[in-house]
């Protein structure tokens, strides 16, 4: 079943986070992921508001999780740590 990788982010260091974004996109694509939403307009109805919301779709939960643990994504993530506050989850879709 397909899965969505959903990130809610507050960027605290634009320069460092830009490097994360440059590296994360190719790492996600290498694992079959593609972006469904990147930033854009949103309406916060509950919970903590984060100004940046990103959704990527993968073929499975396992593919999304493999991407997260990959060397390429972990290298990207090293630039986001300390440059952002984030929540990230993977959820299987009903498609």
PyMOL Python script that loads the backbone (N, CA, C, O; Angstrom):
from pymol import cmd

cmd.read_pdbstr("""\
ATOM      1  N   UNK A   1       0.840  -1.183   0.000  1.00  0.00           N
ATOM      2  CA  UNK A   1       0.000   0.000   0.000  1.00  0.00           C
ATOM      3  C   UNK A   1       0.887   1.249   0.000  1.00  0.00           C
ATOM      4  O   UNK A   1       1.925   1.275   0.662  1.00  0.00           O
ATOM      5  N   UNK A   2       0.481   2.279  -0.739  1.00  0.00           N
ATOM      6  CA  UNK A   2       1.241   3.540  -0.731  1.00  0.00           C
ATOM      7  C   UNK A   2       1.281   4.155   0.668  1.00  0.00           C
ATOM      8  O   UNK A   2       0.462   3.837   1.530  1.00  0.00           O
ATOM      9  N   UNK A   3       2.244   5.032   0.866  1.00  0.00           N
ATOM     10  CA  UNK A   3       2.404   5.694   2.155  1.00  0.00           C
ATOM     11  C   UNK A   3       2.769   7.150   1.942  1.00  0.00           C
ATOM     12  O   UNK A   3       3.397   7.515   0.949  1.00  0.00           O
ATOM     13  N   UNK A   4       2.364   7.968   2.892  1.00  0.00           N
ATOM     14  CA  UNK A   4       2.688   9.390   2.878  1.00  0.00           C
ATOM     15  C   UNK A   4       3.686   9.692   3.984  1.00  0.00           C
ATOM     16  O   UNK A   4       3.554   9.217   5.112  1.00  0.00           O
ATOM     17  N   UNK A   5       4.679  10.487   3.638  1.00  0.00           N
ATOM     18  CA  UNK A   5       5.680  11.004   4.569  1.00  0.00           C
ATOM     19  C   UNK A   5       5.236  12.435   4.823  1.00  0.00           C
ATOM     20  O   UNK A   5       5.212  13.245   3.897  1.00  0.00           O
ATOM     21  N   UNK A   6       4.889  12.757   6.046  1.00  0.00           N
ATOM     22  CA  UNK A   6       4.316  14.059   6.377  1.00  0.00           C
ATOM     23  C   UNK A   6       5.225  14.757   7.382  1.00  0.00           C
ATOM     24  O   UNK A   6       5.490  14.245   8.470  1.00  0.00           O
ATOM     25  N   UNK A   7       5.697  15.941   6.988  1.00  0.00           N
ATOM     26  CA  UNK A   7       6.580  16.719   7.859  1.00  0.00           C
ATOM     27  C   UNK A   7       5.949  18.074   8.146  1.00  0.00           C
ATOM     28  O   UNK A   7       5.411  18.726   7.252  1.00  0.00           O
ATOM     29  N   UNK A   8       6.022  18.481   9.389  1.00  0.00           N
ATOM     30  CA  UNK A   8       5.582  19.806   9.833  1.00  0.00           C
ATOM     31  C   UNK A   8       6.832  20.490  10.383  1.00  0.00           C
ATOM     32  O   UNK A   8       7.474  19.970  11.295  1.00  0.00           O
ATOM     33  N   UNK A   9       7.179  21.661   9.829  1.00  0.00           N
ATOM     34  CA  UNK A   9       8.498  22.240  10.101  1.00  0.00           C
ATOM     35  C   UNK A   9       8.433  23.734  10.407  1.00  0.00           C
ATOM     36  O   UNK A   9       7.693  24.479   9.764  1.00  0.00           O
ATOM     37  N   UNK A  10       9.204  24.152  11.380  1.00  0.00           N
ATOM     38  CA  UNK A  10       9.515  25.551  11.613  1.00  0.00           C
ATOM     39  C   UNK A  10      11.014  25.700  11.381  1.00  0.00           C
ATOM     40  O   UNK A  10      11.817  25.121  12.112  1.00  0.00           O
ATOM     41  N   UNK A  11      11.388  26.466  10.380  1.00  0.00           N
ATOM     42  CA  UNK A  11      12.798  26.676  10.056  1.00  0.00           C
ATOM     43  C   UNK A  11      13.349  27.779  10.956  1.00  0.00           C
ATOM     44  O   UNK A  11      12.763  28.855  11.070  1.00  0.00           O
ATOM     45  N   UNK A  12      14.490  27.494  11.594  1.00  0.00           N
ATOM     46  CA  UNK A  12      15.129  28.475  12.479  1.00  0.00           C
ATOM     47  C   UNK A  12      16.448  29.003  11.921  1.00  0.00           C
ATOM     48  O   UNK A  12      16.970  30.010  12.401  1.00  0.00           O
ATOM     49  N   UNK A  13      16.989  28.323  10.904  1.00  0.00           N
ATOM     50  CA  UNK A  13      18.223  28.760  10.238  1.00  0.00           C
ATOM     51  C   UNK A  13      18.047  28.500   8.740  1.00  0.00           C
ATOM     52  O   UNK A  13      18.247  27.381   8.266  1.00  0.00           O
ATOM     53  N   UNK A  14      17.672  29.541   8.008  1.00  0.00           N
ATOM     54  CA  UNK A  14      17.344  29.409   6.579  1.00  0.00           C
ATOM     55  C   UNK A  14      18.501  28.842   5.763  1.00  0.00           C
ATOM     56  O   UNK A  14      18.281  27.986   4.906  1.00  0.00           O
ATOM     57  N   UNK A  15      19.729  29.299   6.009  1.00  0.00           N
ATOM     58  CA  UNK A  15      20.869  28.853   5.208  1.00  0.00           C
ATOM     59  C   UNK A  15      21.135  27.357   5.385  1.00  0.00           C
ATOM     60  O   UNK A  15      21.318  26.641   4.401  1.00  0.00           O
ATOM     61  N   UNK A  16      21.157  26.895   6.605  1.00  0.00           N
ATOM     62  CA  UNK A  16      21.393  25.478   6.859  1.00  0.00           C
ATOM     63  C   UNK A  16      20.244  24.635   6.325  1.00  0.00           C
ATOM     64  O   UNK A  16      20.464  23.557   5.772  1.00  0.00           O
ATOM     65  N   UNK A  17      19.030  25.119   6.488  1.00  0.00           N
ATOM     66  CA  UNK A  17      17.884  24.344   6.032  1.00  0.00           C
ATOM     67  C   UNK A  17      17.836  24.266   4.510  1.00  0.00           C
ATOM     68  O   UNK A  17      17.345  23.284   3.952  1.00  0.00           O
ATOM     69  N   UNK A  18      18.335  25.281   3.847  1.00  0.00           N
ATOM     70  CA  UNK A  18      18.391  25.257   2.385  1.00  0.00           C
ATOM     71  C   UNK A  18      19.273  24.097   1.917  1.00  0.00           C
ATOM     72  O   UNK A  18      18.940  23.421   0.943  1.00  0.00           O
ATOM     73  N   UNK A  19      20.382  23.866   2.595  1.00  0.00           N
ATOM     74  CA  UNK A  19      21.259  22.743   2.254  1.00  0.00           C
ATOM     75  C   UNK A  19      20.522  21.428   2.466  1.00  0.00           C
ATOM     76  O   UNK A  19      20.638  20.514   1.649  1.00  0.00           O
ATOM     77  N   UNK A  20      19.762  21.322   3.559  1.00  0.00           N
ATOM     78  CA  UNK A  20      18.947  20.124   3.798  1.00  0.00           C
ATOM     79  C   UNK A  20      18.015  19.887   2.608  1.00  0.00           C
ATOM     80  O   UNK A  20      17.955  18.777   2.078  1.00  0.00           O
ATOM     81  N   UNK A  21      17.298  20.913   2.192  1.00  0.00           N
ATOM     82  CA  UNK A  21      16.322  20.774   1.109  1.00  0.00           C
ATOM     83  C   UNK A  21      16.994  20.350  -0.199  1.00  0.00           C
ATOM     84  O   UNK A  21      16.440  19.547  -0.950  1.00  0.00           O
ATOM     85  N   UNK A  22      18.185  20.889  -0.470  1.00  0.00           N
ATOM     86  CA  UNK A  22      18.916  20.517  -1.687  1.00  0.00           C
ATOM     87  C   UNK A  22      19.275  19.037  -1.711  1.00  0.00           C
ATOM     88  O   UNK A  22      19.251  18.407  -2.768  1.00  0.00           O
ATOM     89  N   UNK A  23      19.607  18.487  -0.556  1.00  0.00           N
ATOM     90  CA  UNK A  23      20.018  17.086  -0.472  1.00  0.00           C
ATOM     91  C   UNK A  23      18.839  16.133  -0.260  1.00  0.00           C
ATOM     92  O   UNK A  23      18.879  14.992  -0.721  1.00  0.00           O
ATOM     93  N   UNK A  24      17.805  16.583   0.423  1.00  0.00           N
ATOM     94  CA  UNK A  24      16.679  15.707   0.747  1.00  0.00           C
ATOM     95  C   UNK A  24      15.877  15.306  -0.491  1.00  0.00           C
ATOM     96  O   UNK A  24      15.459  14.155  -0.617  1.00  0.00           O
ATOM     97  N   UNK A  25      15.664  16.254  -1.399  1.00  0.00           N
ATOM     98  CA  UNK A  25      14.871  15.955  -2.599  1.00  0.00           C
ATOM     99  C   UNK A  25      15.414  14.775  -3.380  1.00  0.00           C
ATOM    100  O   UNK A  25      14.660  13.844  -3.664  1.00  0.00           O
ATOM    101  N   UNK A  26      16.701  14.772  -3.745  1.00  0.00           N
ATOM    102  CA  UNK A  26      17.258  13.628  -4.461  1.00  0.00           C
ATOM    103  C   UNK A  26      17.223  12.325  -3.650  1.00  0.00           C
ATOM    104  O   UNK A  26      17.024  11.252  -4.219  1.00  0.00           O
ATOM    105  N   UNK A  27      17.414  12.411  -2.341  1.00  0.00           N
ATOM    106  CA  UNK A  27      17.357  11.203  -1.503  1.00  0.00           C
ATOM    107  C   UNK A  27      15.951  10.611  -1.521  1.00  0.00           C
ATOM    108  O   UNK A  27      15.787   9.393  -1.596  1.00  0.00           O
ATOM    109  N   UNK A  28      14.949  11.467  -1.454  1.00  0.00           N
ATOM    110  CA  UNK A  28      13.560  11.008  -1.498  1.00  0.00           C
ATOM    111  C   UNK A  28      13.254  10.404  -2.866  1.00  0.00           C
ATOM    112  O   UNK A  28      12.651   9.333  -2.947  1.00  0.00           O
ATOM    113  N   UNK A  29      13.659  11.069  -3.927  1.00  0.00           N
ATOM    114  CA  UNK A  29      13.421  10.560  -5.282  1.00  0.00           C
ATOM    115  C   UNK A  29      14.111   9.219  -5.507  1.00  0.00           C
ATOM    116  O   UNK A  29      13.564   8.349  -6.186  1.00  0.00           O
ATOM    117  N   UNK A  30      15.301   9.044  -4.947  1.00  0.00           N
ATOM    118  CA  UNK A  30      16.049   7.793  -5.113  1.00  0.00           C
ATOM    119  C   UNK A  30      15.322   6.599  -4.496  1.00  0.00           C
ATOM    120  O   UNK A  30      15.593   5.452  -4.849  1.00  0.00           O
ATOM    121  N   UNK A  31      14.406   6.873  -3.580  1.00  0.00           N
ATOM    122  CA  UNK A  31      13.628   5.809  -2.944  1.00  0.00           C
ATOM    123  C   UNK A  31      12.203   5.747  -3.484  1.00  0.00           C
ATOM    124  O   UNK A  31      11.318   5.160  -2.862  1.00  0.00           O
ATOM    125  N   UNK A  32      11.994   6.353  -4.635  1.00  0.00           N
ATOM    126  CA  UNK A  32      10.689   6.286  -5.290  1.00  0.00           C
ATOM    127  C   UNK A  32       9.675   7.282  -4.770  1.00  0.00           C
ATOM    128  O   UNK A  32       8.502   7.217  -5.137  1.00  0.00           O
ATOM    129  N   UNK A  33      10.104   8.201  -3.924  1.00  0.00           N
ATOM    130  CA  UNK A  33       9.184   9.195  -3.373  1.00  0.00           C
ATOM    131  C   UNK A  33       9.026  10.385  -4.301  1.00  0.00           C
ATOM    132  O   UNK A  33       9.942  10.729  -5.047  1.00  0.00           O
ATOM    133  N   UNK A  34       7.876  11.000  -4.252  1.00  0.00           N
ATOM    134  CA  UNK A  34       7.656  12.254  -4.970  1.00  0.00           C
ATOM    135  C   UNK A  34       6.807  13.174  -4.100  1.00  0.00           C
ATOM    136  O   UNK A  34       5.974  12.720  -3.315  1.00  0.00           O
ATOM    137  N   UNK A  35       7.034  14.465  -4.255  1.00  0.00           N
ATOM    138  CA  UNK A  35       6.347  15.446  -3.426  1.00  0.00           C
ATOM    139  C   UNK A  35       4.920  15.667  -3.899  1.00  0.00           C
ATOM    140  O   UNK A  35       4.657  15.850  -5.088  1.00  0.00           O
ATOM    141  N   UNK A  36       4.007  15.645  -2.937  1.00  0.00           N
ATOM    142  CA  UNK A  36       2.604  15.946  -3.180  1.00  0.00           C
ATOM    143  C   UNK A  36       2.331  17.392  -2.769  1.00  0.00           C
ATOM    144  O   UNK A  36       1.542  18.087  -3.409  1.00  0.00           O
ATOM    145  N   UNK A  37       2.984  17.836  -1.707  1.00  0.00           N
ATOM    146  CA  UNK A  37       2.855  19.220  -1.224  1.00  0.00           C
ATOM    147  C   UNK A  37       4.183  19.632  -0.614  1.00  0.00           C
ATOM    148  O   UNK A  37       4.830  18.856   0.088  1.00  0.00           O
ATOM    149  N   UNK A  38       4.575  20.860  -0.892  1.00  0.00           N
ATOM    150  CA  UNK A  38       5.807  21.435  -0.327  1.00  0.00           C
ATOM    151  C   UNK A  38       5.514  22.870   0.023  1.00  0.00           C
ATOM    152  O   UNK A  38       5.449  23.733  -0.853  1.00  0.00           O
ATOM    153  N   UNK A  39       5.336  23.126   1.305  1.00  0.00           N
ATOM    154  CA  UNK A  39       4.962  24.477   1.700  1.00  0.00           C
ATOM    155  C   UNK A  39       3.533  24.730   1.236  1.00  0.00           C
ATOM    156  O   UNK A  39       2.684  23.843   1.316  1.00  0.00           O
ATOM    157  N   UNK A  40       3.278  25.897   0.769  1.00  0.00           N
ATOM    158  CA  UNK A  40       1.950  26.215   0.256  1.00  0.00           C
ATOM    159  C   UNK A  40       0.971  26.609   1.344  1.00  0.00           C
ATOM    160  O   UNK A  40       1.263  26.561   2.539  1.00  0.00           O
ATOM    161  N   UNK A  41      -0.162  26.987   0.894  1.00  0.00           N
ATOM    162  CA  UNK A  41      -1.231  27.465   1.777  1.00  0.00           C
ATOM    163  C   UNK A  41      -1.776  26.325   2.630  1.00  0.00           C
ATOM    164  O   UNK A  41      -1.935  25.202   2.150  1.00  0.00           O
ATOM    165  N   UNK A  42      -2.057  26.614   3.876  1.00  0.00           N
ATOM    166  CA  UNK A  42      -2.637  25.621   4.777  1.00  0.00           C
ATOM    167  C   UNK A  42      -3.528  26.309   5.796  1.00  0.00           C
ATOM    168  O   UNK A  42      -3.448  27.520   5.998  1.00  0.00           O
ATOM    169  N   UNK A  43      -4.374  25.520   6.430  1.00  0.00           N
ATOM    170  CA  UNK A  43      -5.239  25.997   7.506  1.00  0.00           C
ATOM    171  C   UNK A  43      -4.986  25.094   8.708  1.00  0.00           C
ATOM    172  O   UNK A  43      -5.230  23.890   8.642  1.00  0.00           O
ATOM    173  N   UNK A  44      -4.499  25.666   9.798  1.00  0.00           N
ATOM    174  CA  UNK A  44      -4.229  24.904  11.015  1.00  0.00           C
ATOM    175  C   UNK A  44      -5.508  24.836  11.831  1.00  0.00           C
ATOM    176  O   UNK A  44      -6.029  25.869  12.251  1.00  0.00           O
ATOM    177  N   UNK A  45      -6.013  23.651  12.059  1.00  0.00           N
ATOM    178  CA  UNK A  45      -7.249  23.498  12.820  1.00  0.00           C
ATOM    179  C   UNK A  45      -7.003  23.034  14.247  1.00  0.00           C
ATOM    180  O   UNK A  45      -7.757  23.392  15.151  1.00  0.00           O
ATOM    181  N   UNK A  46      -5.967  22.248  14.458  1.00  0.00           N
ATOM    182  CA  UNK A  46      -5.636  21.759  15.796  1.00  0.00           C
ATOM    183  C   UNK A  46      -4.129  21.594  15.901  1.00  0.00           C
ATOM    184  O   UNK A  46      -3.433  21.494  14.891  1.00  0.00           O
ATOM    185  N   UNK A  47      -3.635  21.566  17.125  1.00  0.00           N
ATOM    186  CA  UNK A  47      -2.226  21.288  17.357  1.00  0.00           C
ATOM    187  C   UNK A  47      -1.324  22.482  17.097  1.00  0.00           C
ATOM    188  O   UNK A  47      -1.778  23.600  16.857  1.00  0.00           O
ATOM    189  N   UNK A  48      -0.027  22.202  17.153  1.00  0.00           N
ATOM    190  CA  UNK A  48       0.992  23.244  16.994  1.00  0.00           C
ATOM    191  C   UNK A  48       1.133  23.609  15.530  1.00  0.00           C
ATOM    192  O   UNK A  48       1.324  22.745  14.674  1.00  0.00           O
ATOM    193  N   UNK A  49       1.038  24.891  15.256  1.00  0.00           N
ATOM    194  CA  UNK A  49       1.190  25.364  13.880  1.00  0.00           C
ATOM    195  C   UNK A  49       2.659  25.412  13.499  1.00  0.00           C
ATOM    196  O   UNK A  49       3.488  25.933  14.246  1.00  0.00           O
ATOM    197  N   UNK A  50       2.971  24.872  12.344  1.00  0.00           N
ATOM    198  CA  UNK A  50       4.305  24.946  11.745  1.00  0.00           C
ATOM    199  C   UNK A  50       4.120  25.599  10.373  1.00  0.00           C
ATOM    200  O   UNK A  50       3.236  25.191   9.620  1.00  0.00           O
ATOM    201  N   UNK A  51       4.920  26.587  10.037  1.00  0.00           N
ATOM    202  CA  UNK A  51       4.701  27.314   8.787  1.00  0.00           C
ATOM    203  C   UNK A  51       5.044  26.532   7.523  1.00  0.00           C
ATOM    204  O   UNK A  51       4.637  26.930   6.432  1.00  0.00           O
ATOM    205  N   UNK A  52       5.781  25.433   7.644  1.00  0.00           N
ATOM    206  CA  UNK A  52       6.133  24.648   6.455  1.00  0.00           C
ATOM    207  C   UNK A  52       5.615  23.229   6.641  1.00  0.00           C
ATOM    208  O   UNK A  52       5.910  22.569   7.638  1.00  0.00           O
ATOM    209  N   UNK A  53       4.840  22.774   5.667  1.00  0.00           N
ATOM    210  CA  UNK A  53       4.272  21.435   5.703  1.00  0.00           C
ATOM    211  C   UNK A  53       4.606  20.745   4.387  1.00  0.00           C
ATOM    212  O   UNK A  53       4.382  21.295   3.308  1.00  0.00           O
ATOM    213  N   UNK A  54       5.144  19.535   4.490  1.00  0.00           N
ATOM    214  CA  UNK A  54       5.599  18.813   3.306  1.00  0.00           C
ATOM    215  C   UNK A  54       5.012  17.410   3.330  1.00  0.00           C
ATOM    216  O   UNK A  54       5.000  16.742   4.364  1.00  0.00           O
ATOM    217  N   UNK A  55       4.522  16.974   2.166  1.00  0.00           N
ATOM    218  CA  UNK A  55       3.991  15.626   2.017  1.00  0.00           C
ATOM    219  C   UNK A  55       4.666  14.989   0.804  1.00  0.00           C
ATOM    220  O   UNK A  55       4.671  15.559  -0.286  1.00  0.00           O
ATOM    221  N   UNK A  56       5.231  13.809   1.006  1.00  0.00           N
ATOM    222  CA  UNK A  56       5.806  13.032  -0.088  1.00  0.00           C
ATOM    223  C   UNK A  56       5.125  11.672  -0.106  1.00  0.00           C
ATOM    224  O   UNK A  56       4.798  11.119   0.945  1.00  0.00           O
ATOM    225  N   UNK A  57       4.914  11.138  -1.296  1.00  0.00           N
ATOM    226  CA  UNK A  57       4.261   9.841  -1.443  1.00  0.00           C
ATOM    227  C   UNK A  57       5.293   8.805  -1.866  1.00  0.00           C
ATOM    228  O   UNK A  57       6.116   9.050  -2.747  1.00  0.00           O
ATOM    229  N   UNK A  58       5.234   7.647  -1.226  1.00  0.00           N
ATOM    230  CA  UNK A  58       6.108   6.512  -1.516  1.00  0.00           C
ATOM    231  C   UNK A  58       5.254   5.295  -1.852  1.00  0.00           C
ATOM    232  O   UNK A  58       4.047   5.290  -1.610  1.00  0.00           O
ATOM    233  N   UNK A  59       5.879   4.275  -2.406  1.00  0.00           N
ATOM    234  CA  UNK A  59       5.155   3.053  -2.759  1.00  0.00           C
ATOM    235  C   UNK A  59       4.693   2.269  -1.540  1.00  0.00           C
ATOM    236  O   UNK A  59       3.733   1.503  -1.620  1.00  0.00           O
ATOM    237  N   UNK A  60       5.376   2.458  -0.405  1.00  0.00           N
ATOM    238  CA  UNK A  60       5.034   1.697   0.800  1.00  0.00           C
ATOM    239  C   UNK A  60       5.629   2.378   2.030  1.00  0.00           C
ATOM    240  O   UNK A  60       6.492   3.250   1.922  1.00  0.00           O
ATOM    241  N   UNK A  61       5.151   1.961   3.191  1.00  0.00           N
ATOM    242  CA  UNK A  61       5.740   2.431   4.453  1.00  0.00           C
ATOM    243  C   UNK A  61       7.207   2.038   4.504  1.00  0.00           C
ATOM    244  O   UNK A  61       8.054   2.815   4.944  1.00  0.00           O
ATOM    245  N   UNK A  62       7.500   0.822   4.050  1.00  0.00           N
ATOM    246  CA  UNK A  62       8.879   0.328   4.090  1.00  0.00           C
ATOM    247  C   UNK A  62       9.805   1.174   3.215  1.00  0.00           C
ATOM    248  O   UNK A  62      10.938   1.453   3.608  1.00  0.00           O
ATOM    249  N   UNK A  63       9.335   1.586   2.034  1.00  0.00           N
ATOM    250  CA  UNK A  63      10.152   2.425   1.153  1.00  0.00           C
ATOM    251  C   UNK A  63      10.415   3.783   1.797  1.00  0.00           C
ATOM    252  O   UNK A  63      11.530   4.298   1.725  1.00  0.00           O
ATOM    253  N   UNK A  64       9.402   4.360   2.421  1.00  0.00           N
ATOM    254  CA  UNK A  64       9.558   5.660   3.080  1.00  0.00           C
ATOM    255  C   UNK A  64      10.512   5.544   4.266  1.00  0.00           C
ATOM    256  O   UNK A  64      11.350   6.418   4.484  1.00  0.00           O
ATOM    257  N   UNK A  65      10.380   4.473   5.020  1.00  0.00           N
ATOM    258  CA  UNK A  65      11.254   4.284   6.173  1.00  0.00           C
ATOM    259  C   UNK A  65      12.695   4.012   5.728  1.00  0.00           C
ATOM    260  O   UNK A  65      13.638   4.488   6.360  1.00  0.00           O
ATOM    261  N   UNK A  66      12.863   3.257   4.657  1.00  0.00           N
ATOM    262  CA  UNK A  66      14.208   3.004   4.117  1.00  0.00           C
ATOM    263  C   UNK A  66      14.851   4.307   3.667  1.00  0.00           C
ATOM    264  O   UNK A  66      16.050   4.513   3.859  1.00  0.00           O
ATOM    265  N   UNK A  67      14.057   5.182   3.069  1.00  0.00           N
ATOM    266  CA  UNK A  67      14.564   6.486   2.664  1.00  0.00           C
ATOM    267  C   UNK A  67      15.070   7.244   3.879  1.00  0.00           C
ATOM    268  O   UNK A  67      16.186   7.765   3.868  1.00  0.00           O
ATOM    269  N   UNK A  68      14.261   7.310   4.924  1.00  0.00           N
ATOM    270  CA  UNK A  68      14.643   8.045   6.128  1.00  0.00           C
ATOM    271  C   UNK A  68      15.975   7.540   6.688  1.00  0.00           C
ATOM    272  O   UNK A  68      16.816   8.338   7.102  1.00  0.00           O
ATOM    273  N   UNK A  69      16.165   6.240   6.703  1.00  0.00           N
ATOM    274  CA  UNK A  69      17.369   5.651   7.305  1.00  0.00           C
ATOM    275  C   UNK A  69      18.555   5.585   6.338  1.00  0.00           C
ATOM    276  O   UNK A  69      19.650   5.184   6.731  1.00  0.00           O
ATOM    277  N   UNK A  70      18.346   5.972   5.087  1.00  0.00           N
ATOM    278  CA  UNK A  70      19.432   5.906   4.098  1.00  0.00           C
ATOM    279  C   UNK A  70      20.545   6.896   4.428  1.00  0.00           C
ATOM    280  O   UNK A  70      20.321   7.915   5.082  1.00  0.00           O
ATOM    281  N   UNK A  71      21.734   6.576   3.968  1.00  0.00           N
ATOM    282  CA  UNK A  71      22.880   7.466   4.180  1.00  0.00           C
ATOM    283  C   UNK A  71      22.623   8.834   3.553  1.00  0.00           C
ATOM    284  O   UNK A  71      22.949   9.865   4.141  1.00  0.00           O
ATOM    285  N   UNK A  72      22.039   8.836   2.358  1.00  0.00           N
ATOM    286  CA  UNK A  72      21.807  10.108   1.654  1.00  0.00           C
ATOM    287  C   UNK A  72      20.842  11.002   2.430  1.00  0.00           C
ATOM    288  O   UNK A  72      21.075  12.205   2.555  1.00  0.00           O
ATOM    289  N   UNK A  73      19.759  10.421   2.952  1.00  0.00           N
ATOM    290  CA  UNK A  73      18.813  11.254   3.695  1.00  0.00           C
ATOM    291  C   UNK A  73      19.399  11.669   5.043  1.00  0.00           C
ATOM    292  O   UNK A  73      19.180  12.796   5.486  1.00  0.00           O
ATOM    293  N   UNK A  74      20.125  10.793   5.688  1.00  0.00           N
ATOM    294  CA  UNK A  74      20.724  11.154   6.965  1.00  0.00           C
ATOM    295  C   UNK A  74      21.741  12.282   6.796  1.00  0.00           C
ATOM    296  O   UNK A  74      21.883  13.127   7.680  1.00  0.00           O
ATOM    297  N   UNK A  75      22.450  12.299   5.662  1.00  0.00           N
ATOM    298  CA  UNK A  75      23.358  13.414   5.374  1.00  0.00           C
ATOM    299  C   UNK A  75      22.550  14.702   5.242  1.00  0.00           C
ATOM    300  O   UNK A  75      22.932  15.735   5.792  1.00  0.00           O
ATOM    301  N   UNK A  76      21.438  14.643   4.518  1.00  0.00           N
ATOM    302  CA  UNK A  76      20.567  15.824   4.392  1.00  0.00           C
ATOM    303  C   UNK A  76      20.069  16.255   5.762  1.00  0.00           C
ATOM    304  O   UNK A  76      20.106  17.437   6.103  1.00  0.00           O
ATOM    305  N   UNK A  77      19.607  15.295   6.538  1.00  0.00           N
ATOM    306  CA  UNK A  77      19.032  15.579   7.854  1.00  0.00           C
ATOM    307  C   UNK A  77      20.031  16.240   8.789  1.00  0.00           C
ATOM    308  O   UNK A  77      19.637  17.000   9.673  1.00  0.00           O
ATOM    309  N   UNK A  78      21.311  15.965   8.611  1.00  0.00           N
ATOM    310  CA  UNK A  78      22.321  16.580   9.471  1.00  0.00           C
ATOM    311  C   UNK A  78      22.300  18.107   9.332  1.00  0.00           C
ATOM    312  O   UNK A  78      22.722  18.810  10.250  1.00  0.00           O
ATOM    313  N   UNK A  79      21.819  18.625   8.210  1.00  0.00           N
ATOM    314  CA  UNK A  79      21.716  20.070   8.008  1.00  0.00           C
ATOM    315  C   UNK A  79      20.428  20.640   8.594  1.00  0.00           C
ATOM    316  O   UNK A  79      20.357  21.835   8.881  1.00  0.00           O
ATOM    317  N   UNK A  80      19.414  19.801   8.773  1.00  0.00           N
ATOM    318  CA  UNK A  80      18.145  20.258   9.348  1.00  0.00           C
ATOM    319  C   UNK A  80      18.187  20.287  10.867  1.00  0.00           C
ATOM    320  O   UNK A  80      17.524  21.111  11.497  1.00  0.00           O
ATOM    321  N   UNK A  81      18.964  19.390  11.452  1.00  0.00           N
ATOM    322  CA  UNK A  81      19.081  19.371  12.919  1.00  0.00           C
ATOM    323  C   UNK A  81      19.739  20.667  13.368  1.00  0.00           C
ATOM    324  O   UNK A  81      20.784  21.049  12.842  1.00  0.00           O
ATOM    325  N   UNK A  82      19.151  21.322  14.308  1.00  0.00           N
ATOM    326  CA  UNK A  82      19.669  22.595  14.775  1.00  0.00           C
ATOM    327  C   UNK A  82      19.248  23.766  13.898  1.00  0.00           C
ATOM    328  O   UNK A  82      19.474  24.923  14.252  1.00  0.00           O
ATOM    329  N   UNK A  83      18.636  23.468  12.754  1.00  0.00           N
ATOM    330  CA  UNK A  83      18.176  24.522  11.844  1.00  0.00           C
ATOM    331  C   UNK A  83      16.658  24.540  11.730  1.00  0.00           C
ATOM    332  O   UNK A  83      16.085  25.342  10.993  1.00  0.00           O
ATOM    333  N   UNK A  84      16.010  23.628  12.483  1.00  0.00           N
ATOM    334  CA  UNK A  84      14.557  23.537  12.393  1.00  0.00           C
ATOM    335  C   UNK A  84      13.986  22.800  13.599  1.00  0.00           C
ATOM    336  O   UNK A  84      14.682  22.071  14.305  1.00  0.00           O
ATOM    337  N   UNK A  85      12.710  23.019  13.801  1.00  0.00           N
ATOM    338  CA  UNK A  85      11.918  22.220  14.736  1.00  0.00           C
ATOM    339  C   UNK A  85      10.939  21.476  13.849  1.00  0.00           C
ATOM    340  O   UNK A  85      10.266  22.095  13.026  1.00  0.00           O
ATOM    341  N   UNK A  86      10.842  20.155  13.997  1.00  0.00           N
ATOM    342  CA  UNK A  86      10.038  19.390  13.056  1.00  0.00           C
ATOM    343  C   UNK A  86       9.396  18.166  13.683  1.00  0.00           C
ATOM    344  O   UNK A  86       9.879  17.608  14.668  1.00  0.00           O
ATOM    345  N   UNK A  87       8.313  17.781  13.085  1.00  0.00           N
ATOM    346  CA  UNK A  87       7.699  16.495  13.348  1.00  0.00           C
ATOM    347  C   UNK A  87       7.630  15.788  11.999  1.00  0.00           C
ATOM    348  O   UNK A  87       7.366  16.419  10.975  1.00  0.00           O
ATOM    349  N   UNK A  88       7.865  14.491  12.000  1.00  0.00           N
ATOM    350  CA  UNK A  88       7.827  13.713  10.763  1.00  0.00           C
ATOM    351  C   UNK A  88       7.157  12.385  11.061  1.00  0.00           C
ATOM    352  O   UNK A  88       7.477  11.731  12.054  1.00  0.00           O
ATOM    353  N   UNK A  89       6.233  11.988  10.211  1.00  0.00           N
ATOM    354  CA  UNK A  89       5.601  10.690  10.367  1.00  0.00           C
ATOM    355  C   UNK A  89       5.349  10.077   9.009  1.00  0.00           C
ATOM    356  O   UNK A  89       5.309  10.772   7.994  1.00  0.00           O
ATOM    357  N   UNK A  90       5.181   8.780   9.001  1.00  0.00           N
ATOM    358  CA  UNK A  90       4.836   8.034   7.802  1.00  0.00           C
ATOM    359  C   UNK A  90       3.505   7.361   8.087  1.00  0.00           C
ATOM    360  O   UNK A  90       3.326   6.741   9.135  1.00  0.00           O
ATOM    361  N   UNK A  91       2.573   7.486   7.153  1.00  0.00           N
ATOM    362  CA  UNK A  91       1.267   6.873   7.328  1.00  0.00           C
ATOM    363  C   UNK A  91       0.865   6.143   6.047  1.00  0.00           C
ATOM    364  O   UNK A  91       0.977   6.685   4.948  1.00  0.00           O
ATOM    365  N   UNK A  92       0.404   4.928   6.204  1.00  0.00           N
ATOM    366  CA  UNK A  92      -0.064   4.146   5.064  1.00  0.00           C
ATOM    367  C   UNK A  92      -1.389   4.714   4.577  1.00  0.00           C
ATOM    368  O   UNK A  92      -2.250   5.065   5.384  1.00  0.00           O
ATOM    369  N   UNK A  93      -1.553   4.805   3.273  1.00  0.00           N
ATOM    370  CA  UNK A  93      -2.803   5.317   2.719  1.00  0.00           C
ATOM    371  C   UNK A  93      -3.779   4.173   2.471  1.00  0.00           C
ATOM    372  O   UNK A  93      -3.411   3.000   2.535  1.00  0.00           O
ATOM    373  N   UNK A  94      -4.996   4.522   2.194  1.00  0.00           N
ATOM    374  CA  UNK A  94      -6.018   3.502   1.940  1.00  0.00           C
ATOM    375  C   UNK A  94      -6.222   3.261   0.443  1.00  0.00           C
ATOM    376  O   UNK A  94      -7.179   2.594   0.050  1.00  0.00           O
ATOM    377  N   UNK A  95      -5.337   3.794  -0.387  1.00  0.00           N
ATOM    378  CA  UNK A  95      -5.453   3.610  -1.853  1.00  0.00           C
ATOM    379  C   UNK A  95      -5.116   2.207  -2.245  1.00  0.00           C
ATOM    380  O   UNK A  95      -5.158   1.870  -3.429  1.00  0.00           O
TER     381      UNK A  95
END
""", "prot")
cmd.dss("prot")
cmd.show_as("cartoon", "prot")
cmd.util.cbc("prot")
cmd.orient("prot")
